[in-house]
Amino acid sequence: MKPTVVENDKIELRKLGEGCSCKIIFDSLNGANNFSIGTVIIEPNQKTGEHTRDVEELIFALKGQTYVITENEEYKLEQGDSILIPAGVKHYHANKSNETIEQIYLFAPQGPEKSLRDLEIIK
């Protein structure tokens, strides 16, 4: 086996919701067997829909300041910060700033990215 390279400009951008989009970088369709990873882009003053995952979700704040909001708490992540969201925790991601933010997500084990594949491709 040899390493797999994915070029950013070849990754499909998918509509996650109003003012939110995502890219699936690696999953079972291109060589990852134990995890999936991608990015989420949230436009100014927008948020994702509330959701719960059956697997662990790691979020890394790649660009800007992001919020992860659960039923009981709000977590503010500065650029470079990470949060591990346990399976079963209802939450959403929010951008409270006037600049576009970008996050990296990692699901382990794989699973939630399958529903992301059904989203409308916008680029």
C-alpha positions in Angstrom: 0.0 0.0 0.0 1.1 3.6 -0.6 -0.1 6.9 0.7 -3.2 8.6 -0.8 -3.1 12.3 -1.7 -6.3 14.3 -2.0 -6.0 17.8 -3.7 -8.2 20.4 -2.0 -9.5 21.8 -5.3 -10.7 18.4 -6.3 -12.9 17.9 -3.2 -16.6 18.5 -3.7 -18.1 21.3 -1.6 -21.5 20.2 -0.2 -24.3 22.3 1.2 -24.7 21.5 4.9 -27.4 24.1 5.5 -28.0 27.9 5.2 -24.5 29.5 5.3 -22.8 26.2 6.1 -20.9 23.8 3.8 -18.6 20.8 4.2 -15.9 18.8 2.4 -15.3 15.1 2.9 -11.5 14.6 2.7 -11.1 11.0 3.6 -13.5 8.2 4.3 -14.0 4.6 3.2 -14.5 5.6 -0.4 -10.9 6.9 -0.7 -8.8 4.7 1.5 -9.5 5.5 5.2 -10.6 2.4 7.0 -11.0 3.5 10.6 -12.0 7.2 10.6 -13.4 9.9 8.4 -12.2 13.5 8.2 -13.3 16.7 6.5 -13.9 20.4 6.9 -17.0 22.5 7.8 -17.2 26.1 6.7 -19.6 28.4 8.5 -20.4 31.8 7.2 -20.7 34.9 9.5 -23.5 34.7 12.1 -24.7 31.2 10.9 -24.9 27.8 12.6 -25.3 24.2 11.8 -28.4 22.3 12.6 -28.6 20.6 16.0 -27.5 16.9 15.7 -26.3 13.9 17.6 -23.7 11.4 16.5 -23.4 7.7 17.2 -19.6 8.0 17.2 -17.0 10.4 18.7 -16.6 13.7 16.9 -13.4 15.7 17.1 -13.6 19.3 16.1 -10.4 21.4 15.4 -10.9 25.2 14.9 -8.8 25.7 11.7 -9.7 29.3 10.9 -11.4 31.8 13.2 -13.4 31.4 16.4 -16.0 28.7 16.7 -18.6 27.7 19.2 -19.9 24.2 20.0 -23.2 24.4 21.9 -24.7 21.5 23.8 -28.0 21.4 25.8 -26.1 22.4 28.9 -23.0 24.3 27.9 -21.4 26.5 25.3 -17.7 25.9 24.3 -15.7 28.7 22.7 -12.8 27.5 20.5 -10.1 29.8 19.4 -8.2 29.0 16.2 -6.0 26.0 16.9 -8.3 24.7 19.8 -10.0 21.3 19.7 -13.0 19.6 21.3 -13.9 16.0 21.6 -17.7 15.5 21.5 -18.7 12.1 22.9 -21.2 9.9 21.1 -24.8 10.7 22.0 -24.3 14.4 22.9 -26.8 16.7 21.1 -25.0 19.8 19.8 -24.5 22.3 17.0 -21.7 24.5 15.7 -22.0 28.3 15.5 -20.1 31.3 14.1 -20.8 34.4 16.1 -18.4 36.5 14.2 -18.4 38.6 11.1 -15.8 36.4 9.4 -16.1 33.0 7.8 -14.8 30.2 10.0 -13.5 26.7 9.1 -13.3 23.6 11.2 -11.8 20.1 10.7 -14.0 17.3 11.8 -13.0 13.7 12.5 -15.4 10.9 13.1 -14.2 7.7 14.7 -15.2 5.1 13.8 -16.7 6.1 10.5 -20.4 6.5 10.0 -21.8 10.1 9.9 -20.0 11.0 6.7 -22.3 8.7 4.8 -25.2 11.1 5.3 -23.0 14.0 4.2 -22.5 12.3 0.9 -26.2 12.7 0.2 -26.0 16.5 0.5 -26.2 18.8 -2.5 -22.9 19.5 -4.2 -22.4 23.2 -4.7 -18.9 23.3 -6.1 
